[in-house]
Amino acid sequence: MGIEVTYPLTRPFTSRWFAIVTYTSAFLLLVLLVVVNFALAGYETVTVFADSFNATRPLWFHKFLMSQAPKPGTLCDEKLFNVGDTFSTNYSIFQWQIEYINRANAGSSGVAYKGTPMDGCDVTSVYVDADIRSWNVDVTGVMTCKPTDGSYEISARTSYSISALAGNYHPILGVTGTSNPKVASSTPRGDGRAVLINFMTQLAGQDVAMRMASRLHLQALTSPVRVSLAADLPWCPQSMIGSACSTMPPAFTILEADAVFANISLVQLGTEDIDFSDPAINEFYQPMANLVQLVYASLRVDLGIASPNNILTTDGAWRSIINTTFVATSTLPSEESALGHLFSTPGDYRVSNISTVPLSTSGPAEVRVVYPCKFQQRKKLASAVIAVISATTAMFTAAWSVFIVIASTIVKRDQKANECSHTCVCMDLSFVRDDRFSRQPKITSPTSERTSLLSS
């Protein structure tokens, strides 16, 4: 047999309601497929930046296609941090830099952050370096993060300067945009908590500088012109609120204290060498202790730690921590602390847009990160229409073909369905002889019995 082109013969279903039910159901199916395919093919995946790792974008069809509803934390990519990377928390008061990764969860040296609260982070060290020759105080704070799930462990630091010189501009992050962060009466901009912390730090630095300057005026050659200290503090994160470390006044341990004198001599004292009864040490210890406690409390505000012993978040906590008056020594008279005066009479320093103690926090901080997320977005109209039509046509054609095959199979179980009805003409094209073109087929009537062709 050669190559042939054929076509199928059709036969109507004889049931009275079959056509009505079939076309009605087909129409409803077509509408349903259009709706479903608009949800499946009418949208495309795009990259959108979000502030939360758990961000989602609910769409109208998620109410009907529950399996398509995205779960929080499945649409955004993690933020990868390495040593040296900088970040800020959602309080945005200080800028931190990762100093060391003790335990990595991304490869051997990286940290993948998923927006988890920093309830395992706390300040562990504070470094202060005051130089009266430049009227400058440098501050560095170090924190350690150990999440409760143990996924990673890092150390980060933040540094800033307190200076009376206009050209020495190293303010904290939260007041970078102020007109003059050194002057409380200037119009402050940004978060009120950061502005107040900056102002209070200026006062604490002023206490240190003035105490050193007073000693220098009295004893020029035997007075220190530069004082540095390193202090360790107990690790007491937000997750430990309620324990003794969060209620008792913070006790810091001075690891080392150094002093440079006017004659360029250097004195270095370790923990065991410091004698707090020595007037020379006591003259600077109290203002330095105030500054350390203020820095410690300020950094903890940026971490969202509102413990009962935080002088900035708990009303009255400063009374047992801050020295309001510096004791008199053999060389210096008693002086009132500017920082202590602010706590005792805050109205004297009240400035527009500056918050007052106690400061409010909204819970443990989170790293302020922008995450790339894969969201569903509706295609342009032309693309959406073409995609929906193509998908609907393919599905409907397949469903119709399957339906016809099943329906015809069921109908053909009846023997009468395989016989010609009164409207068809049956033709017998079989021949007895080989010369099949010499004879014409015999046409029989629908009601007559089937007969064989007579041979010639």
Disulfide bonds with the S-S distance in Angstrom:
Cys76-Cys373 1.90
Cys121-Cys145 1.92
Cys236-Cys245 2.03
Cys420-Cys426 2.48
